[in-house]
Amino acid sequence: MIMVYFFVSHLLKLKPGATKIEYARNVLKMMGANDLFKDMDPSLVVATQIVNDYESAFNDAAGGGKLFTSRKKAKEAAVDSMLKTLGNYVDKKANGDINIIQAAGMNSQKTSSPAVLPPAPTVFTAVPLTKGGVKVSCNTIKGSHLNLWEGFSVAGSAADVTPTEAQWTVIAQTTKHHFILNNLISGTRYFFRMRAAGVAGNGAYSHVISIIAP
């Protein structure tokens, strides 16, 4: 999503005085000339008066004096508040349309999407290799930085075994979407599951698969 960010990222970098006044007047000029913003809040008349008051106070404070300086700071704060309010107004009006944001004389940027947990794999398989070898694979998982592979074995070839949480062991952590186990005990059934780890944390587990080691 694109949002107005001129107040936070740009306006605060502007030097007080002529630069900020010029920026504000340009915003008001462009918004005032565009019927899309005819219901702007605050109104063009009110916003223009706020900028005029700041310019007057800024010029008066050029000669120094606590009273003039204090008045200048108050009027500058009013301009900042007014522009922030206009920014919120344009943001709602634009609803992510960068052309509308730029038509108001404002800057824009894409906001970062919040981090989400990686999903469970949709493909998860185990295939036999040479004697005592098994390859376990999954599909590419969006948002994954690390794949956590867990395993459990049971003597014999029984398939109707449900491992408890305590019996699962992390047997590999890889950035690849597969790993190979060697030196397994032939004729023993091995169970596997995996999940991906991302910026937001560990994702959901895959379904459990099993294979008898060759």
Kinemage of the C-alpha trace (Angstrom):
@kinemage 1
@onewidth
@group {chain A} dominant
@subgroup {mainchain}
@vectorlist {calphas} color= white
{ca met a 1} P 0.000 0.000 0.000
{ca ile a 2} L 1.225 3.549 -0.756
{ca met a 3} L 0.796 6.172 1.910
{ca val a 4} L 1.623 9.862 2.294
{ca tyr a 5} L 4.721 10.255 4.399
{ca phe a 6} L 5.807 13.819 3.690
{ca phe a 7} L 5.211 14.975 7.261
{ca val a 8} L 7.279 12.307 8.924
{ca ser a 9} L 10.014 11.733 6.373
{ca his a 10} L 10.250 15.028 4.539
{ca leu a 11} L 8.682 17.909 6.407
{ca leu a 12} L 10.704 17.326 9.554
{ca lys a 13} L 13.868 17.554 7.446
{ca leu a 14} L 12.911 20.964 6.078
{ca lys a 15} L 14.605 23.932 7.630
{ca pro a 16} L 12.243 26.360 9.382
{ca gly a 17} L 11.347 29.419 7.428
{ca ala a 18} L 11.503 29.971 3.684
{ca thr a 19} L 11.977 26.297 2.725
{ca lys a 20} L 9.034 25.089 4.771
{ca ile a 21} L 6.873 28.021 3.691
{ca glu a 22} L 7.660 27.338 0.037
{ca tyr a 23} L 6.842 23.659 0.472
{ca ala a 24} L 3.534 24.420 2.181
{ca arg a 25} L 2.515 27.004 -0.411
{ca asn a 26} L 3.280 24.577 -3.232
{ca val a 27} L 1.083 21.919 -1.613
{ca leu a 28} L -1.759 24.397 -1.196
{ca lys a 29} L -1.335 25.704 -4.740
{ca met a 30} L -1.564 22.240 -6.261
{ca met a 31} L -4.442 21.126 -4.067
{ca gly a 32} L -6.329 24.367 -4.617
{ca ala a 33} L -6.066 24.003 -8.398
{ca asn a 34} L -7.428 20.439 -8.384
{ca asp a 35} L -11.170 19.830 -8.031
{ca leu a 36} L -10.365 16.456 -6.518
{ca phe a 37} L -9.416 18.276 -3.337
{ca lys a 38} L -12.272 20.789 -3.259
{ca asp a 39} L -13.404 19.372 0.090
{ca met a 40} L -9.899 19.538 1.555
{ca asp a 41} L -9.646 19.639 5.299
{ca pro a 42} L -8.635 22.141 6.520
{ca ser a 43} L -10.017 24.376 3.794
{ca leu a 44} L -7.737 26.222 1.401
{ca val a 45} L -8.618 29.559 3.036
{ca val a 46} L -7.836 28.346 6.535
{ca ala a 47} L -4.638 26.541 5.491
{ca thr a 48} L -3.392 29.585 3.555
{ca gln a 49} L -3.963 31.837 6.566
{ca ile a 50} L -1.955 29.457 8.773
{ca val a 51} L 0.984 29.648 6.355
{ca asn a 52} L 0.660 33.448 6.110
{ca asp a 53} L 0.728 33.728 9.893
{ca tyr a 54} L 3.866 31.611 10.088
{ca glu a 55} L 5.615 33.627 7.393
{ca ser a 56} L 4.770 36.861 9.180
{ca ala a 57} L 5.983 35.487 12.523
{ca phe a 58} L 9.158 34.151 10.936
{ca asn a 59} L 10.001 37.530 9.444
{ca asp a 60} L 9.208 39.330 12.703
{ca ala a 61} L 11.569 37.031 14.595
{ca ala a 62} L 14.482 37.783 12.300
{ca gly a 63} L 15.593 40.569 14.611
{ca gly a 64} L 15.524 38.353 17.690
{ca gly a 65} L 13.532 38.736 20.880
{ca lys a 66} L 11.960 36.028 23.040
{ca leu a 67} L 8.401 37.118 22.315
{ca phe a 68} L 8.863 37.036 18.554
{ca thr a 69} L 10.778 33.740 18.713
{ca ser a 70} L 8.080 32.153 20.832
{ca arg a 71} L 5.382 33.327 18.429
{ca lys a 72} L 7.368 31.975 15.462
{ca lys a 73} L 7.648 28.529 17.055
{ca ala a 74} L 3.930 28.454 17.793
{ca lys a 75} L 3.041 29.404 14.226
{ca glu a 76} L 5.471 26.839 12.815
{ca ala a 77} L 3.859 24.139 14.956
{ca ala a 78} L 0.489 25.197 13.521
{ca val a 79} L 1.833 24.762 9.981
{ca asp a 80} L 3.223 21.311 10.819
{ca ser a 81} L -0.099 20.259 12.322
{ca met a 82} L -2.020 21.608 9.343
{ca leu a 83} L 0.175 19.771 6.841
{ca lys a 84} L -0.076 16.553 8.813
{ca thr a 85} L -3.867 16.855 8.755
{ca leu a 86} L -3.787 17.482 4.998
{ca gly a 87} L -1.520 14.466 4.613
{ca asn a 88} L -4.057 12.243 6.346
{ca tyr a 89} L -6.806 13.712 4.183
{ca val a 90} L -4.866 13.035 0.953
{ca asp a 91} L -3.932 9.553 2.123
{ca lys a 92} L -7.591 8.629 2.561
{ca lys a 93} L -8.524 10.305 -0.709
{ca ala a 94} L -5.771 8.514 -2.647
{ca asn a 95} L -6.353 5.055 -1.168
{ca gly a 96} L -2.943 3.982 -2.433
{ca asp a 97} L -3.050 5.847 -5.791
{ca ile a 98} L 0.362 7.476 -6.114
{ca asn a 99} L -0.902 9.818 -8.854
{ca ile a 100} L -3.379 11.426 -6.467
{ca ile a 101} L -0.702 11.814 -3.797
{ca gln a 102} L 1.659 13.490 -6.237
{ca ala a 103} L -1.156 15.691 -7.550
{ca ala a 104} L -1.320 17.166 -4.055
{ca gly a 105} L 2.379 18.056 -4.197
{ca met a 106} L 3.247 15.425 -1.602
{ca asn a 107} L 5.760 12.614 -1.475
{ca ser a 108} L 4.884 8.967 -1.108
{ca gln a 109} L 6.378 5.605 -0.348
{ca lys a 110} L 5.270 2.019 -0.074
{ca thr a 111} L 4.651 0.882 3.451
{ca ser a 112} L 6.192 -2.375 4.537
{ca ser a 113} L 3.893 -5.323 4.871
{ca pro a 114} L 3.748 -6.776 8.365
{ca ala a 115} L 5.802 -9.926 8.853
{ca val a 116} L 3.721 -13.094 8.764
{ca leu a 117} L 4.522 -16.670 9.701
{ca pro a 118} L 5.588 -18.939 6.832
{ca pro a 119} L 2.845 -21.341 5.709
{ca ala a 120} L 3.061 -25.094 6.005
{ca pro a 121} L 4.550 -26.828 2.954
{ca thr a 122} L 2.082 -28.030 0.365
{ca val a 123} L 4.451 -30.702 -0.917
{ca phe a 124} L 6.376 -32.915 1.510
{ca thr a 125} L 7.929 -36.207 0.418
{ca ala a 126} L 10.470 -38.824 1.433
{ca val a 127} L 12.101 -41.163 -1.097
{ca pro a 128} L 14.552 -44.033 -0.593
{ca leu a 129} L 18.102 -43.802 -1.924
{ca thr a 130} L 20.850 -46.361 -1.559
{ca lys a 131} L 20.909 -48.674 1.434
{ca gly a 132} L 20.326 -46.702 4.611
{ca gly a 133} L 19.683 -43.474 2.707
{ca val a 134} L 16.559 -41.317 2.467
{ca lys a 135} L 15.914 -37.943 0.824
{ca val a 136} L 13.266 -35.694 2.362
{ca ser a 137} L 11.999 -32.711 0.344
{ca cys a 138} L 9.424 -29.935 0.434
{ca asn a 139} L 8.274 -27.171 -1.857
{ca thr a 140} L 9.686 -23.654 -1.706
{ca ile a 141} L 8.018 -21.870 1.178
{ca lys a 142} L 7.407 -18.129 0.905
{ca gly a 143} L 8.946 -16.142 3.746
{ca ser a 144} L 11.208 -19.002 4.812
{ca his a 145} L 14.723 -18.217 5.998
{ca leu a 146} L 15.423 -21.624 7.503
{ca asn a 147} L 13.798 -25.047 7.240
{ca leu a 148} L 13.517 -27.094 10.428
{ca trp a 149} L 13.351 -30.841 9.832
{ca glu a 150} L 12.208 -33.178 12.576
{ca gly a 151} L 12.300 -36.956 12.763
{ca phe a 152} L 11.296 -39.989 14.791
{ca ser a 153} L 11.967 -43.660 14.257
{ca val a 154} L 10.348 -46.866 15.426
{ca ala a 155} L 11.751 -50.368 15.288
{ca gly a 156} L 10.148 -52.460 12.589
{ca ser a 157} L 7.909 -51.312 9.780
{ca ala a 158} L 4.680 -50.504 11.628
{ca ala a 159} L 2.955 -47.464 10.128
{ca asp a 160} L 0.201 -46.969 12.716
{ca val a 161} L 2.442 -45.157 15.201
{ca thr a 162} L 1.741 -41.627 16.365
{ca pro a 163} L 4.805 -39.932 17.865
{ca thr a 164} L 4.284 -37.704 20.892
{ca glu a 165} L 5.646 -34.153 20.877
{ca ala a 166} L 8.444 -35.229 23.195
{ca gln a 167} L 9.590 -37.883 20.721
{ca trp a 168} L 10.132 -35.506 17.826
{ca thr a 169} L 13.729 -34.362 17.397
{ca val a 170} L 15.139 -31.629 15.163
{ca ile a 171} L 17.495 -33.554 12.907
{ca ala a 172} L 18.461 -30.802 10.466
{ca gln a 173} L 18.250 -27.064 9.894
{ca thr a 174} L 18.832 -26.047 6.307
{ca thr a 175} L 18.275 -23.182 3.913
{ca lys a 176} L 17.638 -25.713 1.157
{ca his a 177} L 14.316 -27.405 0.586
{ca his a 178} L 15.657 -30.905 0.965
{ca phe a 179} L 18.138 -32.910 2.965
{ca ile a 180} L 19.586 -36.425 2.847
{ca leu a 181} L 19.907 -38.866 5.706
{ca asn a 182} L 22.445 -41.643 5.504
{ca asn a 183} L 23.348 -44.581 7.730
{ca leu a 184} L 19.758 -45.284 8.682
{ca ile a 185} L 18.827 -48.721 9.904
{ca ser a 186} L 17.412 -50.775 7.045
{ca gly a 187} L 13.905 -52.024 7.691
{ca thr a 188} L 13.188 -49.352 10.282
{ca arg a 189} L 10.328 -46.925 9.716
{ca tyr a 190} L 11.207 -43.267 10.019
{ca phe a 191} L 8.690 -40.483 10.463
{ca phe a 192} L 9.301 -36.891 9.372
{ca arg a 193} L 7.690 -33.501 9.659
{ca met a 194} L 9.014 -30.016 9.045
{ca arg a 195} L 8.209 -26.344 9.304
{ca ala a 196} L 9.799 -23.166 8.074
{ca ala a 197} L 11.215 -20.353 10.172
{ca gly a 198} L 10.812 -16.744 9.048
{ca val a 199} L 11.141 -13.208 10.374
{ca ala a 200} L 7.908 -13.516 12.367
{ca gly a 201} L 8.800 -16.919 13.837
{ca asn a 202} L 8.220 -20.591 13.090
{ca gly a 203} L 5.416 -21.500 10.730
{ca ala a 204} L 2.903 -24.325 10.792
{ca tyr a 205} L 4.020 -27.945 10.655
{ca ser a 206} L 3.677 -30.096 7.575
{ca his a 207} L 1.711 -33.295 7.635
{ca val a 208} L 3.626 -36.299 8.933
{ca ile a 209} L 5.185 -38.659 6.401
{ca ser a 210} L 6.966 -41.962 6.958
{ca ile a 211} L 9.252 -44.278 5.025
{ca ile a 212} L 10.984 -47.574 5.642
{ca ala a 213} L 14.730 -47.151 5.248
{ca pro a 214} L 16.078 -49.303 2.385
